[in-house]
Amino acid sequence: MIKKLFFIIVLILTLYIVLIFISPALADKIESTLWFEWLNEKIRTLKSSMDDTYTNIPSKDQFLNTIDEVKNQAEIKTKDALDWVNEVKNTIDWVRSTLSWAASTYSEIKWSIDETKTQIENSVTAIKDTADTINNIWQSINNTLSGTLNNN
């Protein structure tokens, strides 16, 4: 009994699908009556897609031409990618060289500033020593003059 019911359902569905292509107007009327407003269009789209797939098989020459076109496009894209990679590499090398020069220049400037600082510190020390020496001489002259004036 279940087999007969299943067979009847499959038979009705098969006949309905065939009816969609034999008499589209009648199938659309049945569809709207049963409130399946989308079913016929889905079945037609599926059949059209299958027809395109199974009937539009390329020939051997078309297939080989397609392979050649894809291969040529791949070679062009590969060359473009390699050119871009080389350009990026050259830019990175230029940046690396510039940064190396900047680091070297920074080191030279820092060394020069340190040397100048040391020279200024030495000059300040020499000036202080000279000032102390002049002050000592001035004290000695004052002491000498004071002692000479006090003896008179």
VMD Tcl script that draws the C-alpha trace (Angstrom):
set ca {
  {0.00 0.00 0.00}
  {2.80 2.46 0.92}
  {4.65 1.49 -2.25}
  {1.59 2.24 -4.34}
  {1.12 5.61 -2.62}
  {4.79 6.50 -3.15}
  {4.54 5.38 -6.82}
  {1.43 7.53 -7.35}
  {3.16 10.60 -5.80}
  {6.26 10.10 -8.00}
  {4.03 9.60 -11.07}
  {2.05 12.79 -10.34}
  {5.25 14.84 -9.80}
  {6.77 13.46 -13.00}
  {3.66 14.23 -15.01}
  {3.51 17.73 -13.51}
  {7.16 18.43 -14.44}
  {6.52 17.20 -18.00}
  {3.38 19.37 -18.10}
  {5.48 22.44 -17.21}
  {7.31 22.08 -20.52}
  {4.46 20.72 -22.69}
  {1.76 23.13 -21.59}
  {3.29 26.01 -19.58}
  {-0.01 27.92 -19.34}
  {-1.87 24.98 -17.78}
  {1.06 24.27 -15.41}
  {1.12 27.94 -14.34}
  {-2.64 27.81 -13.69}
  {-2.20 24.67 -11.52}
  {0.73 26.31 -9.74}
  {-1.27 29.42 -8.83}
  {-4.17 27.25 -7.69}
  {-1.90 25.28 -5.35}
  {-0.11 28.47 -4.15}
  {3.33 27.38 -5.42}
  {4.01 30.63 -7.27}
  {7.77 29.95 -7.52}
  {7.97 26.23 -8.36}
  {7.51 26.30 -12.16}
  {10.13 29.04 -12.61}
  {12.64 27.15 -10.46}
  {12.12 23.98 -12.51}
  {12.44 25.91 -15.81}
  {15.63 27.62 -14.58}
  {17.08 24.27 -13.49}
  {16.30 22.71 -16.91}
  {17.76 25.71 -18.76}
  {20.93 25.53 -16.64}
  {21.25 21.80 -17.30}
  {20.69 22.32 -21.03}
  {23.44 24.96 -21.12}
  {25.78 22.71 -19.20}
  {25.24 19.61 -21.31}
  {24.91 21.21 -24.75}
  {27.62 23.88 -24.58}
  {30.57 21.55 -24.21}
  {33.60 23.15 -25.87}
  {35.42 21.41 -28.68}
  {38.98 20.24 -28.27}
  {40.31 23.28 -30.17}
  {38.20 25.69 -28.09}
  {39.41 24.01 -24.93}
  {43.06 24.22 -26.04}
  {42.61 27.88 -27.05}
  {41.13 28.62 -23.64}
  {44.07 26.91 -21.97}
  {46.50 28.97 -24.09}
  {44.68 32.20 -23.21}
  {44.71 31.36 -19.51}
  {48.40 30.44 -19.73}
  {49.24 33.74 -21.46}
  {47.25 35.70 -18.88}
  {49.03 33.83 -16.08}
  {52.42 34.65 -17.61}
  {51.48 38.33 -17.91}
  {50.25 38.43 -14.29}
  {53.39 36.63 -13.12}
  {55.63 39.12 -14.96}
  {53.66 42.04 -13.52}
  {53.96 40.57 -10.03}
  {57.72 40.05 -10.44}
  {58.14 43.62 -11.68}
  {56.19 44.88 -8.68}
  {58.26 42.75 -6.29}
  {61.50 44.09 -7.83}
  {60.21 47.65 -7.53}
  {59.35 47.10 -3.86}
  {62.77 45.48 -3.29}
  {64.53 48.47 -4.88}
  {62.50 50.87 -2.75}
  {63.36 48.91 0.40}
  {67.06 48.91 -0.56}
  {66.92 52.68 -1.13}
  {65.22 53.22 2.24}
  {67.77 50.95 3.93}
  {70.64 52.89 2.33}
  {69.09 56.22 3.35}
  {68.57 55.05 6.91}
  {72.14 53.74 7.06}
  {73.41 57.13 5.83}
  {71.19 58.90 8.38}
  {72.47 56.68 11.20}
  {76.07 57.30 10.14}
  {75.47 61.05 9.90}
  {73.77 61.01 13.30}
  {76.78 59.22 14.80}
  {79.17 61.75 13.24}
  {77.10 64.70 14.47}
  {76.85 63.18 17.96}
  {80.62 62.62 18.04}
  {81.19 66.19 16.83}
  {78.86 67.58 19.51}
  {80.55 65.49 22.19}
  {83.98 66.73 21.02}
  {82.77 70.34 20.99}
  {81.28 69.89 24.47}
  {84.57 68.45 25.74}
  {86.53 71.35 24.16}
  {84.15 73.89 25.68}
  {84.44 72.24 29.10}
  {88.25 72.25 28.77}
  {88.17 75.92 27.68}
  {85.94 76.84 30.64}
  {88.33 75.00 32.98}
  {91.32 76.78 31.40}
  {89.58 80.15 31.72}
  {88.75 79.44 35.38}
  {92.37 78.38 36.00}
  {93.60 81.54 34.25}
  {91.16 83.65 36.30}
  {92.38 81.94 39.50}
  {95.99 82.55 38.46}
  {95.30 86.22 37.68}
  {93.45 86.52 40.98}
  {96.41 84.97 42.82}
  {98.82 87.31 41.04}
  {96.60 90.27 41.86}
  {96.49 89.13 45.50}
  {100.25 88.82 45.54}
  {100.66 92.27 44.01}
  {98.23 93.72 46.53}
  {99.99 91.95 49.38}
  {103.36 93.16 48.13}
  {102.15 96.71 47.72}
  {100.42 96.62 51.11}
  {103.54 95.34 52.78}
  {105.68 97.99 51.11}
  {103.34 100.81 52.01}
  {103.06 99.62 55.60}
  {106.88 99.60 55.95}
  {107.20 103.25 54.90}
}
mol new
graphics top color blue
foreach p $ca { graphics top sphere $p radius 0.5 }
foreach p [lrange $ca 0 end-1] q [lrange $ca 1 end] { graphics top cylinder $p $q radius 0.2 }
display resetview
